[in-house]
Amino acid sequence: MKHFFKILLIIFISANLFASDTKMYMLPKQAKPALKQVLRELGKAKKSVKITIYNFTHKKIANRLKYIAKKGIKVKIIYDYESTVQKRNKSTIYYLSKYKNIETFRIKGKFAKRKKYYGKMHQKIALIDDKVLILGSANWSYSGFGKNYEVVLIMRDKDLAKKYSKFFDSLEKKATKF
């Protein structure tokens, strides 16, 4: 019996050591804790935040980015071009682009010749300090964090963070500064 508990303890410790450092929120049911955790993670940034986003109209998240930028953290956001034109009055690009330490960009996807339209920047991803990834299906809007059926993942994974950072840098080269 004594050995059984030792083995059980070893299994428990091992499982916790290798457990994924990922949180998943199912919206709209978990919208409040998801938003709270997104704001908390952004608030913990020490150096940089890189974001690719389709629709970003959520003022609480925008205000958190403004706050961390005032502390000297570099923030870069690549928005979908059309989402900033169609929702001109609501998109945070107009609000955030005027602050020091915040760089905003717009990008169009590839052009579809037959149908004569551009693809979209449809991602919803943030990278904090090249360590923490926030991603999912939710646009950073009030509908995304309160009405829609969405998912938000917050994870710490160095390999995925590095991969996304390289991808972000390649998109930034293609994007137009706002």
N, C-alpha and C positions, 0 to 999 in steps of 0.2 A: 504494500500500500504506500509506503514511504517513497519508493521508486516511481510509482505512478504519479504522485504529486510533483516530483522533481521533473519528470518527463513532461507533464502538463505545463509546468512553469517554464521550461525551456521552449516548448512549442509556443506558448503565449508571448514570451519575450521576442522570439524570432519573428513571429507574425507581426508584432508591432514595429520591429526594426525595419522590416521590409514592406510595411503597409504603404499604400499609395498616399501621397500627401495631396489628395484631390478632394474638393468639396463640390457637390452637385446640388443644384437647386431646381426644383420643378415649379414653373410659374404657370398660372398666377397664384397658386396656393402658397408658395414660399417666396412671393415677390418681396415682401418687407425684409426678411432676413437676407435675401440675395442682394438687394440694394444696399443694405447696411454693410454687408461683407465687401461688396465692390468699393464702396466709399472708404471703408477701413483699409483695404489693400492699397488703394490709390494714396491715401493719407500717409501710408508707411514708406512711400517712395523716397529714396535718398539721392538718386542721380538722374534717372530718366524714366519717361513713360512714352511708349510708341503705340499708336492706335490706328487700326484700319477699321472703318465703320461705314455702313450704308446710310443709316438714318440716325442722327444724333440730335435730339431736341430736349433731352432731360436736363433741366436747369440745376438740380442738385448735383449731378455728376459734373456738369460744366463748372459750377462754383467750386467744387473740390479741386478740379484741375487748375482753376484760376488761383486758388489758395496755395497749392503746392508750387506753382510757377513763381509766385511771389516769394517763396522761400529759396528760389534758385534752382529748382528742379527743371530740367529741360523736358518739354512736352512737344511731341510731334504727332499730328493727326492727319491721316489721309482719308478724306471724305469721298463718297461717290459724287461725281460731277452733277448728275441730274437731280440727286436728292437735295443738293444745296440750291439749285435753281428753282425747282418746283415748290420747295417749302422755304422759300427765301425768308419769310417773316419768322419762321420757327427754328431754322437750322442754327446750331450753336457756332457755326463757322464765322458768322458775322460778329458774334459776341466775343469769341475767344481769340480771334486773329489779331486783336488790337493790344494784347498783353505781352509784356516782355517775357521771354523764355517759352513762349508758345508759338510754334510754327504750324501753319495750317496749309494743306494742299488739297487739290482736287484731281481726280483721275477718272478717265473713261475707260471702259473695258475695250476689248477688241471690236472692230467694226465688222458688222455682218452685212456684206455687200448685197446679198439678195433681198434682205428685208430692210436694209438701210437704217440700221440702228446700232448703237453701241452697247456692249455688254456692261454689266454693273460691277462696282466695287461692293460686293454683297457680304463681305466678311464683317464679323463683329468680334474683333480680337484686340486685346490690350496686353502689352508686355511691360512689366515694371522691373526696373533695375536689371534687365537681362536674366531674371530669375522666375518671376511669377507671371503666369499666363491667365488671363480672364477671357473666356471664349464661350460661344454658344449660339443659339439661334436668335436671341433677343436683341432687337435694335435698342439703342440707348434712348428710349422714348418712354413716355408715361404709359402708352399702350403696351409696349414691350415688357415693362416692369409692373404690370397691374391688370391687364385685360386679356392678353394673348396667352395661348398655351406655348410656352417656350422652355428652354433649358439654359442654365448658366453653369459653367464649370470654372473652378478656380484651382489651378494646379501649380506645383513647383516641380519642374522637370528641366534640368539643364540642357539636355539634348534637344528637346522640343523648343525650348526658349532660344537656343542658338540657331536652330533651323528657321524659326519665325523671324528672328532678327535679321538674318541674311535676306530673307524674302522681303521684309519690310524695306530694307535698304535698296533692293532692286526696284521696288515699286516707287520709292521716293524719287529715284532717278527719272522715272517715266512721268511722274505727277507734275502738275503745274502749281507753283506756289501761289497762294491766295493773296 
